[in-house]
Amino acid sequence: MILGLRQYRVQPSDREPLVRFMVEGLRDAGCRIIFASPPDRAPFVITFETPAGERMGVVAYAFLATRTPTKNRPPDERSFQIKYGPKLRDEDGSPVLHRLWQDPLGLYTTLLIGIDPVRGYFVSLDPEMHNPTKFYIRIEFKDHHAEAILEGGWHAWEREHRGPFAEPTEVLVGGRRSKLLDLIRFERGAYGVSQGDRGLLAERPELVHEVTTEPEGPVAVADVTTLHPLAAELELSPERILELIASARRLKMAVRGWVAEEKLREVLAATPGVSDCVRLDEEGGPDLRLRWRGGAPITVECKNVLRKRSAAGLPKIDFQRTRASKGDPCSRYYAPDDFDVVAGCLHAVEERWTFRYVLPSRLAEHARCPGKIGNNVLVDPALWIDDPGPVFEAVRSGV
């Protein structure tokens, strides 16, 4: 069995349709099944070979998706529950958290998925948005989402959370059984990315790279002098290094996460009046620091917009951390003095590296957390501007 993977005893008669759905879905895509774990222990492990000869593995936290009318719930609602074993609590009464396994080597892809084996479709969550997770969590979606999945074969949407301490917005992806291999490739490519990028990748599956080229041998010594020093050090061509990044989800996640910040740094460094523009690598801190017209350092926080615009056509930012500190739900939200400037990256909606800027003090306060910024932020041109200069000037002058 896989080292470090915690499994739970489950009722095989209840789970067998889920394992069969996944195995048959991979066979629909022309895959050869190498191993499928029995349905009496979960999560389920499946290894397989694609038609192109690529060997892959999946660890699936899979649950039955149903449409069961429930009192005081919307009549058009479908759902599945994330649960294995009993509902446990710590000594202080708080629910025990269960960590979803992720392969540190990137050979297995983790799925967190609801399956309707009767109608033949799945709904997939971002595992890292729910890691660690509580048992039991109910995941709801609507009839029209199921119909869109069955009609088009593949469908993505944003699940927005409401309430005084709303959870972050997340992107759900659904597909027919025959799209399961596409889902595994998608989740491998989308591992750890922002929800805006997750939405973009779900709508643009051609951006999820599939490795089909044969491995290239070591770079010849005669070629080393013409390469970037890193390529020479690794004895790999630049093309091979890019292939390696594309095929290793953790490498790709790290690179993708840094690209928006690097693009922002390039834009700001080229802005007249900006000097000493550097990226910061501090956990939980601002992303960049610069000087404006020789003044004191200014910090900048880069935030990605979501893929879907608001009803008024404005880009949206889910302006909060993924998790709050235990016992303090307000710790999820940012304070205006956490950074001097907010830069909104519009790549997820415009598919170009464009940015808009605002003072954090101009953003609306959270309704339940005094001194914190609200999480539902619209990139309204009445507040956000394309030119960072006036925002930097306002910081320098203390406006």
N, C-alpha and C positions, 0 to 999 in steps of 0.2 A: 504494500500500500504506500501511498505518497507520504513522505516524511513531513510531519508537522500538521497534517490535515486531520482536523477533528471531525469525526463522523457521528451520526445519531441513529439510533435504532428507529425504524419507521415501519408502518404496516405495509407489507409488500403488495397486498391486493389493491391498496389505495394508490401506491406510487408506480406500480408496473405500467399503467397507461402513459405516464410521463416519460419513463425511460424508453418505452416503445416509440412514442412520438418523436423523440430526439434521434433515436437510431434510424427510424424510417425516414426522417427528414434529411439526414446525412446521406442515406442511400438514394433518396430522390435526387440529390445533387451529384450523384455518381461516385460517392466516397466508398471506400472499403473499410468496414469496421474491423479494427484490430482487437479491441477490448471494450466491453460494456459491463459496468459493475452491476451486481444483482440489486433488485429494488428494495431490499430490506435494510439498507443503510444509506444515509444521505449526508452530504451532497453526493451526487452521482458522478462517476468518473467514466469518461468515454475517450478512447484514443482511436484515430482513424487516419487513413491515407486519402488525400484528395486525388481527383483525376489527373492532376499534373505531377503526382508523385510526392507531394509535400506531406510530411507526417505532422499531425497536430493532436492536441489533447484539450479536453474541456472538463472543468469541474463545475457542475451545475447545481445551484441551489434552486430547485424547481418545485413549484406549487401549483395546485389545481385552481384554474380561473373559472369562475361560475357566474351565473346570473341568478341570484337568489333574492327574491323580494324580501326586504327587511323593513320592519316597522320604523317609522321616522327617518327613512332614508329615501333618496330620490328613486322613482320607479324605473328610470332608465339606467340604473347603475349596475356595473359588473365589478367584480373584485377578486382578489386572492389574498390569503394570509401567509405572512412569513412566520413560520413557526416549526420548530422541531422540539420534541420533548416537553417537559413541564415548564410552566411559567415560574421562573425562580427569582428570588429577591435577595439583595444584600442584607446585612445586619441592620442597616439604617432604613430598610424598607424600599429602597430604590431598585428598579429592575436590573437583573444581571445582563450585562452586555456580552454578545457573542461575536467574536471576530470572524469575518469572512476570509477564507484562505486565499492568498494571492501567491502565485509562483514567483519566487525571487529570481529565477532564471528565465522567466518569460516563455517557457515551453508549453505550459497549460494556460488557457484562457478561462477566467472565472465568469460564470453567468449567474445572474439573479433574475429569475424568469417565472412568469405565470403562464400556464399552458391550458388551453381549452382543447382537449384531444377529440372531442365530438365534432366541433366546428372546424378544427384544424388550423388553429392560429396560436401565436405566442405574443406576450407582452414582456419586454425586457427593461429592467431598471439599470441605472449606473451603480455597480456594486460598491464603488468607493464613496458614493453619496450615503450609503447605508452601512458603512464599516467603521466601528462595530455597530451591530444592530441589536435591538430588543426583540424578544419573542413575547407577545404576538403583535405584529404590525399589519394593519389592513391596508391594502393598496387598491384604490378605486379608479375606475375609468368608466367611460360612457358607452352606451349602445352605438353611438355614431362613430366612436373610435374603432370598435369591432367591425362595423360595416365598412369603414374606410380601409381597414386592413384586408378584409376579404375581397373587396372590390379591386383594390390596386395591387395587392400582394405585399406591400411594404408601406408603412405609415409611421410618421414621427410627430409628436406633439409635446407641448410644455405642460407639465402638471404644476399649477400654481397653488401654493398653500395659503390659506387665509386664517385670520385670527390675530390676537394681540402679539403672539410670539411665533410667527409663522416660520415653518421650515423653509430652507432655500428652495427656489424653483428648480425643478429637475426635468430633463428631457426623457420621455419614454419612447421606445421604439417597438413597433409591432410588425409581425409578418406572418405569412402563411407557412405551413410546415416545410415546404420546399425551399424556403429562404433561410433555413437554419444555418447553413454554412456561411451565407452572407452576413448573418448576425454575428457569428463567431469572429469573422474577419473584422467586422465593424467594431465589436467590443475590444478586440485586440488593439485596433488602431486608435480607439477613443479612450483608452485607459488613462485616467487621471487628468484629462483635458477639462477646460472650462465648459459649462453647459452651453454657452454660445457656440463654441467649436464643436461640441457634441451634436448640436442641432444642425450645424453646417455639414458635418461629415455624414449625418443620417440622410440629408437631402441630396448630397453629392457623393454617392458611393464610389465614384471613380477616384476620389481623393484618398480612399483607403487602399494603400499600396499592397499589391500581391507580388511576392517574390517568385519569379519564374526563371530567372537567369541562372546559369551554372556558376558555382563559385570560381572566382578568378585566383590564379596563383600569386605568389609573392611578387612584389615589384622588383624588376631587375635593378642591380646596383647602378647601371649606367643611367637609369631614369631618375634616380633618387634626387640628384641635384636640381632637377626641374620642378620638384614637388614642394608643396607646403611643408614646413618642418614637421608638423604632426603626421602627415602622410608618410614622410620619410622615416620618422621614428617608428611608426607602426608597420612599415613595409607593406602598405596597402595603397592602391590608387585612390584618388578622390571619389571616383565612381563606386568603388568597392566600399568605402567608408559610408557613403550615402545609402548604399544597399543595406549595410549592416544596421544603420540607424533605423531605416524603414522596417526592417524585419524584427527588431528587438523593441518591444513596446515600451519598456522602461526608458531606453535611450530616446525613443521618439517622443515620449511624454516630456522628458526633461528638455529636449530641444524645442518642442512646440511651445512649452511654457515660457521659454526664454525669448522666443522670436518676437512676440508682441512688445516685450520690454526693450529688446534691442532695436526694433524698428522705431519705437518711441524715442530712444536715445539718439538714433540717427537724425530723426526729425528735429529734436530739440537742439542737438549739437550744431546743426546747420542754421538755426534761428539767429539772426543778428542780435547781439546783446547778450547771448548765452555763452558762458565759459565754464570750464571745469565740470562738464556734464559727465557723470559716471553712474554706472549701475551699482546698486547695493545688493548684497547677498546676506541679509539678516533675516532670520526667521521671524515672521510676523511684523516686520518693519516696512517702511516705504520702499519703493522700487528704485527710485533714482534720486540723485542729489546734484544740484547745479548752482551756479551763481548768475544773477541777472544784473548786468551793467556794473559788475565788480562789487556788488553788495554782499550781504550775509548769505550763507547757504540756504537754499530752498529745497524742500523735499516734495517728491511727486509720487502719487499712488496711481498705478495703471490698472484699470478695470475693464474687462471685456463685456460687451453688451450681449444680450440673448439673441437668438436667431429670429424669433418672432417679434414684430413690432407691436406697439399698443394699438388700440382701436383708432386712435387719432393719427396713426402712422409714425409715431415717434419710437426711436430705439429705446430699449429698456435695460436697466442694470439691476440685478438682484444684489443690492449693496449690503452684504453681510458675510460673516465668516461661515464656514461649513458647519462648525460645531460651537456650542457655548460651553463655558466652564460649568462643572457640576454645581448645581444649586444657584446659579446666577444666569438666567436666560438673557439678561441684558448684555452680557459679555460677548454675545454673538455679534453685536452691532458696533460700528466704528464711532469714535468721537471726532468732532471737527478738528481738534488739535493733534490728532494722530499723524497728520501730514499737512503740508501747506497748500497743495494743489491736487485736484483729481483730474486725471486724463482718461477719457472714455475711448476705448479702442473699438472702432466700428467695423472691424473686419468681418465679423459673423454675419452682418446684414448687407454690407456693401461689397464684400469680397475684395476689398482694397485696404491697404494699411493707412487708414485715415483716423485722425484723433480730434476730439473736442475737449475743451478745458473749462473748469469751474473752480471757484473757491469752495471748500467744504462748508464754510459758514453760511453759504447761500442755499444749501440743500435743506429740505424740510426735516424738522426734528421728529424722532420716533414718537408715536402716539403714547406708548406705555413706558418708555425708557428716557426720562429727562436727561439732556446732555448728550444723547446719542443721535446719530443720523438715521432717518427712516430707511428701510430696506427696499422699498418700491420706488426706484429713481427713474425718471424719464429724462432722456437727453434732449431737453427742450431748447431750441435755439434762442429762446428768450433769456436763458440763463447760461447755456454752454456756448462757447465761441470757438471758431477754428484757429484763431491767432492766439498763441499762448502769451504773447508779449504783454497785453493789458492785464492779464491775470497775474503774471509775475510782478508787474509794476504795482498792482494793488497789494500784493504781499509785501513788497519792499517798503511801500509807504504806510503800511499798517491800516489800510482801508478795510 
